[in-house]
Amino acid sequence: MPAVLEMDLPVERILAEPSVARQVVPPGFDYIRTARGLEAVSYAACEAVLRNTALERRLPEVFRASGVRDETVLDISAGLLNNAQGDRHLRLRQALGAFFAPQRVEAARAMIAERIATLLARADRPAGLDLVRDVARHIPAHLFAHLIGVSPRQRAYFNRISIEAFRVFEMNPELGDGVTGAWRDAAAWVNGLIESQRGETGDTLLPYLAEQRRAGLLDEDEMRLAVTMLLIGSVDTTQGLMGVMMRAFVDCPDQWQALREDPSRVPAAVLEAARWRPAEPWIFRVAPDGVELEGIPARPGEHIYALIAAANRDPAVFENPDTFDINRVGEHLPLTWGLGRHFCLGRSFAVMELEELLLGCLLRWPALGYRDPVSGAAASYFSARFTLPVKPVTPV
């Protein structure tokens, strides 16, 4: 049976450096119990949490922990696909899954590559640019606009809504007003969008969802919630991954050079960057009465955290786990996009965007550095979710 260690691990330390749990927990312990609940640290323990179908999402608890008291927003959280259980979850996954087919991902690749090239050309200057604010922030929102068939001029709105709404997963009660407002705005915008596109045909999201509704796989409310979920989830998380991925290469110039010498490693490099520094530190679950994790009894209603950033640095799974190495082979996938029945539906789109951003930057810059080397190197890596001031450098 895996060992459990009672210890204090302040949330602030995880948010500053998510892999810290792997560093401070003694070898041999797969789980720790903290004031927050039961936290899985090892890769095997996180895998057990994510594959356990008895554990529940209970998103309304996440929203309440972030200070949300608005009943409309709490009802939205309860109806989302990510909160669904059992047969309803399977039905909704079936209805939405086909939209994320590989052929649709590949059909969007050239458009995303062209958009990235345009953004890089506009922002590139000798003094440098902010790779997140000038480039990364505009890519997922552009793709979302393309997928739902609206003007890309709305991407600034998508960014604001997604960033503010996604902060609910920080579970900080001081965020209540901002989170509530963002989710209410998102729901209102989606309602207007569905009314404006009702009856339209084509290969975009709403006609697809309407077809699923006619097939009996979705009802009207589930259509609205599906679009709301995609608006919130498809922008902030991918933008965050773009920022921390590019920071990884700024911090490790030898890996940038290795990738320039062999661009065929770009897909592997994206996965390695997602392993080394995921944009989100944990995945949340709740234990109902009578649930065990690998023989460890969970307390009824206990909060369970799969600390994926720690699992991605597990030395039992990844050789030299604290080394950023784009040439890793034959190892497990990172848990960055989850696992099991709640595996991220949009992962293929996100990976494609990350690949194209990396390729676009590789073609343009032989080397990258911080615009301000002292403050850049000292910044928390999480800051790269929101800002990454860089400039091209001449290799020695």
Disulfide bonds with the S-S distance in Angstrom:
none
